[in-house]
């Protein structure tokens, strides 16, 4: 009898196998090529993004003569702390005071914006009232208006109130955000209404429901919005330079801009001040990067 334990391959199976192996090799080669192109593109993009930061850091330790040396060199040949000594010593501008002003304005604006946006978003998400749809449409319509359109009437209002050259004139307008209200509304729609009804049956007040249920369940959206508002307030230049007039009240972007003179530009001090200004932003991102990235798309999908 023939040995049935040995496998018998027909000519058709052999031909199919001979065609399949080259196809698999071709697919693997194409996939490796695609990933290589992706990594190459990411590397080029990373270099383009990172090169200005490297030049900012290295340039802050260079003298003016080395900054303008040709050819351009990203590395420091003769490092010096003179730019930082002059910057922090207040010889040209009171940079430390301006840095503290930026912290005060950005923190106050962020906290106030979170409070206002959370309350407005909660009202649109969980309450029914007359004109709700119309008001929400008007709220969204304001997002299409650029800030330059409202700049002149807002400045006139600030002058009439008496907030010119006052921190309140910078904090209050920046804390009222239509985007923040819309963002929080989208997030708070996911809070179950049954949970709110159960709290009302237990005797909780409307403010207690918002404080004990709405805010804790929306802390992810609050963290993301807080970072966005803080970054916008931290780097804002246009509105502070219009409202603030006294050098001791300037924020750091306004202060660094004063180093650009008609006949002299302190490039080393500007680069040093810009580098110091990026440190709080980097620290915030490093400390809360996981929480921020996990909640960055919150509110994009209605649950």
Residue, then its C-alpha position, 0 to 999 in steps of 0.5 A: x500500500x502507498x504511504x498515506x502519511x506523506x503529503x501529496x502536492x498537486x501541480x496546481x498547489x505548487x504553482x499557487x505556492x510559487x505565486x504567493x511567496x513572491x506576493x508576500x515578499x512584495x507586500x512586506x517590501x512595500x510596507x517597509x518602504x511606506x514606513x521608511x517614507x513616513x519616518x523620513x517625513x517625520x524626521x524632516x518635520x521634526x528638524x524643521x520644527x526643532x531647529x528654531x528652538x535650538x537656535x533660540x537656546x544657543x543664540x541666547x548664549x552668544x554675543x551679537x558678533x557671533x549671532x551675525x557671524x557667517x556662516x550660521x552656526x547653531x552651536x555656541x563657540x564662546x558661550x556667555x551669560x551676559x544676555x541673561x545677566x542684563x535681562x534679569x538685572x533689569x538694565x534694559x527692561x524690568x523683565x522679572x516684573x514683566x514675567x510676573x505680570x504675565x503669570x498673574x494675567x494668564x492665571x487670573x484669565x484662565x481661572x475666570x474663563x473656566x468658571x464662566x465657560x463652565x457655567x454657560x456651558x452647563x446652562x446650554x447643556x442641561x436646561x431648557x429655556x425660551x430662546x435657547x436655540x437662538x442664543x446658542x446660534x448667536x454664540x456660535x456666530x461670534x466664533x466667526x468674527x475675528x478679534x480685529x473687528x471687535x478691537x475698536x469698540x472693545x477699546x472704547x468700552x475699556x476707556x469708558x470703564x476706566x480700565x486703561x493701563x489696568x490689568x482688569x482691562x486685559x483679564x476680563x475681555x480675555x476671560x469671556x470666550x464663546x469657544x470655551x462655552x461651546x467646548x464645555x457645553x459639548x462636554x457636559x452633554x455627556x453627563x447623564x440626566x438621570x444622575x441629575x434627577x436622582x440628585x434633585x430627588x435627594x434634595x440637592x440644589x441646582x448649584x450643588x448639582x453643578x458643583x458636585x456632579x457637573x464639574x467633577x465629571x467635566x474635569x477632563x474638558x476643564x483641564x484641556x480648556x485651561x491649557x488652551x486659555x493659558x497658552x493664549x493669554x501667555x503669548x498674547x501681544x496685541x491686546x496687552x500692548x494696546x491696553x497697558x501703557x506703563x512699563x512696570x505693567x507690561x507683559x513679557x511679550x510687550x517688554x521683549x518687543x521694546x528691545x527692538x529699537x530704531x538703531x539697536x536691536x538686542x537679539x541675544x536678550x530677546x532670544x534669552x527672554x523668549x527661552x525663559x518664557x517657554x519654560x512654564x509652557x513646557x513644564x505644564x505640558x510635561x506635568x499634565x501631558x497624559x491627562x491633556x492628551x487623553x482628554x484633548x478630543x473630549x466633546x468632539x462626539x456627543x455621547 
